[in-house]
Amino acid sequence: MAALRSAAVADRDPWLSDAVRTRVRTVVAAHGGHPSDTGLTNRQPAARSWLYAALEGLRGADRPAVAVALLVALEPSQLTAADVEFWRLTAPDGAADDTALLRLAGFGAYTAVERVERSLAGAALGAGTHSRT
């Protein structure tokens, strides 16, 4: 877990801008660690409506980077080779190799883990405040 955390919080990645980090953390927190339940299967285009909404307002390389990180964090079964290829095509020079992809995926995964940990800690604190009768 320490290696995942280290990869996720490192500031040395040029493609992992503040805008990418902020958007991924905000969306994961807003969705409670999972995308909205639309009742759709992953094969239906509308199943990604949560992702399209999360990408609004992003430009350039930030958009595919956020998409990959959010898909890893919230709906890994929706991540496709096309998502990865689009990220590779738009990433800054020297930042589209497998190592960078794994670091981006690690950031998405760790962001989801942090959200679950906070949720569990909050539930544990809430459970400890009830009086016994």
N, C-alpha and C positions, 0 to 999 in steps of 0.2 A: 504494500500500500504506500510505503514511503516513496518508492520510485515513481508511482503514478502521480502522487502529490507533487513531487519535484518537477516532473515533466509538465504538469498542469499549471504551476504557478511561476515557472521561469519566464522572465521578461525579455529574453534574448531572441525571441522569434519575431522576425519582421512582419510576417503575415498574420500574427496573432496580435492585432492592434488593440488599443483600449476600446475602440468601438465594437470589435468582435467580442472581447471579453465581457464588456458591459451588457451587450445584447443577449449573449448566451446565458449569462447569470440571471438577467431579468426575466427572460422567457421561461427558463427552467423553474424559477421561483414562482412565477405567475401560474404555471401549469401544475404546480405541486409535484413535479417529478415525472409527469406523464402528460401526453397531449390530450386535448379535449376528446371525450368519447363521442364520436360521431356515429357509431354503429356501422361504419363502413369497413369493408375489408381493405387490406393494404394494396390491393390491385386496382381499386377504383381511384380515378384522379382526384376526386373530392376528399379522399383520405388524407391528402397533403394540404388541405386548406389551412390548417393550423400553422404549417410551415410557411406558406405564402404570406400569411398575415404577419408572421414574425420577421420576415425579410423586408417588409415595406420600409422605404426610406433609406435602405443601404445601397451603396454604390461600389463599383469597382470590385477589387479582390475581396472586400469584406463580405459581400453577399454570398459567394460560394463557400467561404470559410465558415461563416455562421451556419449555413445550411448543413454542412458536413458535421460540425460540432453538435448542432441541435438534433440531427438525426441519430447520432451516436448516443446522445444523452437521453432522448425521449422516445425514439421509435427506430431502433437499429434495423429492424426488418425492412424498413422503407429505404435504407441507404442503397444506392445502386452504383454500378460502375460508371454510369453517366455523371452522377454527382461528383464522384472522385475525379473523373476526367475534366469536368468543368473547373473544379478547384485547381487542378494541375495547370490548366491552360491560363488561368487568371492569376496564379500566385506570382509574387515577385521573383525575379531572377534568383536561381539557386535555392528556392524555397519550395520546390514541388517534388522533392524526392520522397522515398518511402519513410525516411526518418521524420521528415516534417509532417507527413500524413499521420504517422503514429502519434506524434506529439499533439497534433490537432485533435485526433480521436481521443487521446488521453485527457486533454482539457475538457472535452465534452463529457466523457465518462466521469471524471473526477467532479465536475460541476454537479452532475446528477447524484453522485455519492454524498457530496456535501449537503445537498437538499434533503436527502433521505435521513442523514444523520441529524440534521436540525429538527426535522419532523419527529423523529423518534425521541430525541432529547426533550422536545416540547411536550410530547405525550407522556413521557416518564415523569416530568416535573408536574404536569397536571394531575397525574394519577396519585402522586405523593401528597397532594394538598387536600384530598378528601378525608374527612374525619370518619372514624369508624364508630359505629353505634352498636 
